[in-house]
Amino acid sequence: MKKWLSVALAAMMVLSMTACGTTAQAPAADAETSAVEAETPAADAETAEAQTEAAASGEEGLKIVIVSTAAGVDDGSFIQNCYEGILSFIDSRGGIDTVNDIKEPTGDPAAAVQAVADVVADYDVIVTPGFQFAAISTLAEENPDKKFILVDSFASDAEGNTVVIDNLYGMMFSEQEGGFFAGIAAAMSTKTGKVASVHGIAYESNVNYQYGFASGVNYANKHYGTSAEVVELPAYAGTDITGANVGGNYVNSFGDPATAKIVAETLISEGVDVIFPAAGASGNGVFTAAKEATDVYVIGCDADQFNDGVNGDKNIVLTSALKCMDLNVERQLNAVADGTFQGANELLQVNTDSVSYVTGEHCQLSEEAISALAEVYELVKDGTIVPASNFNGYTPDEFPGL
């Protein structure tokens, strides 16, 4: 099962992130450093008091580490959202637990696994956000007393086959559902009738976002009276892990905002006025291009990116497609704490509140678009609508519910 994982692992020479849009550029990696560890900021007085009380009662907290890419836990999106789930768990337990973050700067899968191996003895729980950590299953088997939480990937063996390990929980998300919501929002917000998505590398998660976005645009055109066109630049077409040309607008890096800005500027010159960047740190370039243009808007990705959209007295972020990593990381940490943790590989979707979009004060969509999203949310949740993804056999032009 999932035999294609071995192809993906071999292809990942450099990977900054496997998720999408961030508006904080990853710092330059130190070539001499294989991994950099940072202590959690000093606890405040309230946390210190809780830790003292816990020590007095004999209760021991969990030692947690999050191992990620050079972008680190303040990347403004994917990794930071995972980290926030850890912080929420620690806060809910009165601060008796601790967390350190480690940056593996190269993004190479072998280096990523080695970074975990170097510290596994020192922690109770290891959280690894990113596709490059899929091969930590051997480490999990060799350390049955440790718990592993793998975000955005399933555990795989040396041949790339998906495996289930008792002490490893792997989570992946239906990015196509979040992309679908972004596509609906874009189609119902464009004034020019032209929208686009921009991506990092054509790994499954990014192609899922691309196909989901196009599915949402097509759905809005058919059901809500829009006539939006998804603009793709042939020079930036992506090739997925099977070698198939998937079209789209790919930078071929999750850490190249300069190229992403050029792509976004080209799209804007062709009339695109709403862009969905699912491109890791490359998404910075899309944000910059939109801010420098006139009446161009962005739909955030993975986390609520509204605060990063501030542009003078305006904000360029209409809403954000959400993958709720924080919620699910916290769920698994609670399972570790209460003894109910079980190894599994789970695809998380709308039906577990794991994929969503931003509403409320950080949403600048029209009332009509908000109403449409609420309607399709329920249809995605109950399975009536199944947006196209990289490998589910559907296309943006033909999928259940269209």
Disulfide bonds with the S-S distance in Angstrom:
Cys20-Cys301 1.73
